[in-house]
């Protein structure tokens, strides 16, 4: 099982919208995210499902992945919003049957979730850039914390 944690693309500057949840991707964010998605498609990456944060910038990022044919299924998943709880995703995951999954969300949560899944503790060391990707191999549906393998951690510049 492969899980890809993908940070949303470059969004409007914080504070420019009364509701931070409504900040959209800017043109550069859409362009870079599209280039990353096209490169993933060329590499043969495909997701059984894309789960996205309900925030506008994450949903726009997820829709770009969908448009570039990286999946045909997209669902909002509120635990991917900033401050979301990894335990909620773990419960969801144990009941799912997907073999390749994309989680579109936010930093520092994606980095923290990765650290928990790989090392079993948050160290504050893994940072994913906007439109960057983390790839994890998951070998069991039962005991994920501290048992996943990191196979990819890259900024978008390596895909465009």
Secondary structure as UniProt FT lines:
FT   STRAND          2..7
FT   TURN            14..15
FT   HELIX           20..22
FT   HELIX           27..42
FT   TURN            43..44
FT   STRAND          49..52
FT   HELIX           56..67
FT   TURN            68..69
FT   STRAND          74..76
FT   HELIX           78..80
FT   TURN            82..83
FT   HELIX           86..94
FT   STRAND          100..105
FT   TURN            107..108
FT   HELIX           109..119
FT   TURN            130..131
FT   STRAND          133..137
FT   TURN            145..147
FT   STRAND          149..154
FT   HELIX           156..158
//
